[in-house]
Amino acid sequence: MKVLIFLLWLTHWLPLWVLGPLGEALGSLLFIIMKPRRHITLINLQLCFPDMPEQERIALARRHFQAYSRSALERSVLWWASEARLRRLIKIESDLPLETLKAGPTILLCPHFVCLEIPGIALVLNSSLSICTIYSRQQDAVVDAALLKGRSRFRPVKLFTREQGVKPIIRAMREGLPFIMLPDMDFGTKDAEFVPFFGIPAATLTAPARIAAATKASVVPMIATYLPGYKGWKVTFYPAWDNYPGDDLTKATRRMNAFIEARVLEAPAEYFWAHKRFKTRPEGAPGPY
């Protein structure tokens, strides 16, 4: 694994107009050989876009594999490129919500797009703020160390495991650390409700609404997508949601999924379709995979 990390390190010297097509070529290959993930991706697209012709879904799935593989290679730039280079490549196409972030507890809502590491870097490079987030330890120690070092090289990041629960997160938020939250994966029925995602009941975490209610936090969505022509990434910080979560957690969770749906339609190939988003089903409903 050290050899692979070294090879990845070497790629950070490449310009994106070389690195991007290399990642896409790798994605095209993986689309052919990774049959289980291809199957999951195609099932998700069939469920979410039932009216889309089959050949269009297959083409979209292939573009997703290309986008995801490209993001994996371009992670070398995020981990090892100079700060000056990252500033040139990351374009913020909105106002930074610095006043909101400094005013009190904040949840930075970051759905699973392939460029999901970019918004946090953009924030850190353009402010004096540190952040906190949930972290999944990698099985390989070398990869784990590289990932941790890469994510915290500009400023220390406070990382929590899912097993620690929400108490340390709330404590960190009250100490002034914005919490980057990835809200749209299927972790089962615990602390989740079935709410529609593209019309399909999806086990969706209620934690964004519950934490926002407990801390009186502002919820600021942020999305990163590719710039055309392999020129880098664009980041959009959306205005803090008004009256969120309100007094109805289910309604608040539906609102979150509706927002994510709208962003997916803007860049459908860049959403993380290879995850079993509909793995957990309502009682009596068959599993789709």
C-alpha positions in Angstrom: 0.0 0.0 0.0 2.9 2.3 0.6 3.8 1.9 -3.1 0.3 3.0 -4.1 0.4 6.0 -1.8 3.8 6.9 -3.4 2.3 6.6 -6.9 -0.7 8.7 -5.9 1.7 11.3 -4.5 3.6 11.4 -7.8 0.3 12.2 -9.6 -0.2 15.5 -7.8 2.5 17.0 -10.0 0.4 16.4 -13.0 -1.9 19.2 -14.4 -5.6 18.5 -14.1 -6.0 18.4 -17.8 -3.8 15.3 -17.7 -5.0 13.9 -14.3 -8.7 14.3 -15.1 -8.7 12.2 -18.3 -6.6 9.6 -16.6 -9.2 9.3 -13.9 -12.0 9.1 -16.4 -10.2 6.3 -18.3 -9.8 4.4 -15.0 -13.5 4.9 -14.3 -14.4 3.5 -17.7 -12.3 0.4 -16.9 -13.8 0.0 -13.5 -17.3 0.4 -14.9 -16.6 -2.8 -16.9 -14.9 -4.9 -14.2 -16.6 -3.8 -11.0 -19.9 -5.6 -11.7 -21.4 -5.4 -8.2 -20.9 -1.6 -7.9 -22.2 -1.2 -11.5 -25.3 -3.2 -10.6 -25.9 -1.0 -7.5 -25.5 2.2 -9.5 -27.8 1.0 -12.3 -30.5 -0.1 -9.8 -30.3 3.3 -8.0 -30.7 5.2 -11.3 -33.6 2.9 -12.4 -35.4 3.7 -9.1 -34.7 7.4 -9.2 -35.2 8.0 -12.9 -37.7 5.4 -14.1 -38.7 7.4 -17.2 -35.1 7.7 -18.4 -34.3 5.4 -21.3 -32.1 2.5 -20.4 -29.2 3.5 -22.6 -29.2 7.0 -21.1 -29.1 5.4 -17.6 -26.1 3.2 -18.6 -24.3 6.3 -20.0 -25.0 8.2 -16.9 -23.7 5.3 -14.7 -20.5 5.2 -16.8 -20.1 9.0 -16.4 -20.5 8.5 -12.6 -17.7 5.9 -12.5 -15.6 8.3 -14.5 -16.3 11.2 -12.1 -15.7 9.2 -9.0 -12.4 7.7 -10.3 -11.3 11.2 -11.3 -12.0 12.5 -7.8 -9.9 9.6 -6.4 -6.9 10.5 -8.4 -7.4 14.3 -8.0 -7.3 13.7 -4.2 -3.5 13.7 -4.6 -3.8 17.4 -5.5 -5.9 18.0 -2.4 -3.4 16.2 -0.1 -0.1 17.4 -1.5 -0.4 20.4 -3.9 0.6 23.8 -2.6 -1.9 26.2 -1.1 -1.3 28.6 -3.9 -2.3 26.0 -6.5 -5.4 25.0 -4.6 -6.5 28.6 -4.4 -6.2 28.8 -8.2 -8.2 25.6 -8.7 -11.0 26.1 -6.2 -13.6 28.7 -7.3 -16.1 29.9 -4.7 -19.2 30.9 -6.6 -21.1 32.3 -3.6 -20.5 34.4 -0.5 -18.7 32.7 2.2 -21.1 32.4 5.2 -18.5 33.8 7.7 -21.0 35.9 9.6 -23.3 32.9 10.1 -20.4 30.6 11.1 -19.1 33.1 13.6 -22.5 33.9 15.0 -23.1 30.5 16.7 -23.3 26.7 16.1 -23.4 25.8 12.5 -24.0 22.6 10.5 -22.4 22.6 7.1 -24.5 20.1 5.2 -22.4 18.3 2.6 -24.3 15.6 0.5 -22.3 12.8 -1.1 -21.1 14.3 -4.3 -17.8 13.0 -5.6 -16.0 16.3 -4.8 -17.3 16.4 -1.2 -13.8 17.1 0.3 -13.5 20.4 -1.6 -15.9 22.7 0.3 -14.1 22.1 3.6 -10.8 22.9 2.1 -12.3 26.1 0.5 -13.6 27.2 3.8 -10.3 26.6 5.6 -8.2 28.3 2.9 -10.4 31.4 3.0 -11.0 31.8 6.8 -9.4 31.3 10.1 -11.9 28.7 11.1 -11.2 25.1 12.1 -13.9 22.4 11.6 -15.1 19.1 13.0 -16.6 16.2 11.3 -17.3 12.4 11.5 -14.6 10.1 10.4 -14.5 6.4 9.4 -11.2 4.8 10.1 -9.7 3.1 7.1 -8.8 -0.6 7.2 -5.3 0.0 5.9 -3.1 2.0 8.4 -1.0 3.6 5.6 -4.1 4.9 3.8 -5.6 6.0 7.1 -2.5 8.0 8.0 -2.3 9.6 4.5 -6.0 10.6 4.6 -5.8 12.1 8.1 -2.7 14.1 7.2 -4.1 15.2 3.9 -7.4 16.4 5.5 -5.7 18.4 8.3 -2.6 19.8 6.7 -3.8 23.4 6.6 -5.5 23.4 10.0 -6.2 20.8 12.7 -9.6 19.1 12.2 -11.4 17.5 15.1 -12.6 14.1 14.0 -15.3 11.9 15.7 -16.3 8.4 15.1 -20.0 7.5 14.6 -19.8 5.3 17.6 -19.1 8.3 19.9 -22.6 9.6 19.3 -23.6 13.2 19.1 -22.5 14.6 22.5 -18.9 15.4 21.5 -20.1 16.9 18.3 -22.5 19.2 20.1 -19.8 20.1 22.5 -17.4 21.0 19.7 -20.1 23.0 17.9 -20.7 25.0 21.1 -17.0 25.7 21.3 -17.2 27.4 17.9 -16.3 24.6 15.4 -18.6 24.3 12.4 -19.7 20.6 11.9 -19.4 19.2 8.4 -22.2 16.6 8.1 -22.7 14.1 5.4 -26.4 13.4 5.8 -27.4 11.1 2.9 -26.2 7.5 3.4 -28.2 4.5 4.6 -27.1 3.5 8.1 -30.3 1.5 8.9 -33.3 2.5 10.9 -31.6 3.8 14.0 -32.1 7.6 14.3 -33.6 7.6 10.8 -37.0 7.9 9.1 -38.3 6.7 5.8 -38.8 9.8 3.7 -38.9 10.1 -0.1 -35.7 10.4 -2.2 -36.7 10.8 -5.8 -40.1 9.3 -4.8 -38.6 6.2 -3.1 -38.8 5.7 0.7 -35.2 6.0 1.9 -33.9 5.5 5.4 -32.7 9.0 6.1 -30.8 10.3 9.1 -32.8 12.7 11.3 -29.5 13.8 12.9 -29.3 17.1 11.0 -32.7 18.2 12.3 -32.1 16.8 15.8 -28.6 18.4 16.2 -29.9 21.7 14.8 -32.8 21.6 17.3 -30.5 20.8 20.2 -27.9 23.5 19.5 -30.0 26.1 17.8 -27.6 25.7 14.9 -27.8 27.3 11.5 -27.8 24.8 8.7 -25.7 25.9 5.7 -25.6 23.5 2.7 -22.5 23.4 0.6 -21.8 21.6 -2.7 -18.7 21.2 -4.9 -18.8 20.1 -8.5 -16.2 20.1 -11.4 -15.4 23.1 -13.4 -15.6 22.4 -17.2 -12.4 21.8 -19.1 -10.5 20.2 -16.2 -10.0 23.6 -14.7 -10.7 22.7 -11.1 -13.8 22.8 -8.9 -16.5 25.2 -8.0 -18.0 25.5 -4.5 -21.4 26.9 -3.6 -22.3 27.8 -0.1 -26.1 28.1 0.1 -27.9 30.5 2.5 -28.7 29.2 5.9 -32.2 27.5 6.0 -34.9 29.6 7.5 -37.0 28.0 10.3 -35.1 24.8 10.3 -35.9 22.3 11.7 -39.1 23.7 13.0 -41.3 21.5 15.2 -41.6 18.5 12.8 -38.5 16.3 12.3 -40.1 14.3 9.5 -41.0 17.4 7.6 -37.5 18.8 8.1 -35.9 15.6 6.9 -38.2 15.7 3.8 -37.0 19.2 3.2 -33.4 18.1 3.3 -33.9 15.3 0.8 -35.8 17.6 -1.6 -32.8 20.0 -1.5 -30.4 17.2 -2.3 -32.6 16.0 -5.1 -32.5 19.5 -6.7 -28.7 19.6 -6.5 -28.4 16.0 -8.0 -30.4 17.1 -11.0 -27.9 19.9 -11.6 -24.9 17.4 -11.8 -26.4 13.9 -11.9 -23.2 12.1 -12.8 -21.4 13.5 -9.8 -23.7 12.2 -7.1 -22.6 9.0 -5.3 -24.8 6.4 -6.9 -22.6 3.4 -6.1 -23.9 3.4 -2.5 -26.8 1.2 -1.5 -29.0 4.1 -0.8 -32.2 2.0 -0.6 -30.7 -1.0 1.3 -32.9 -0.6 4.3 -36.6 -1.0 3.4 -39.9 -0.4 5.2 -41.3 -3.5 6.8 -42.4 -6.0 4.2 -40.9 -4.2 1.2 -38.4 -6.2 -0.9 -34.8 -5.1 -1.2 -33.9 -3.8 -4.7 -30.4 -5.0 -4.9 
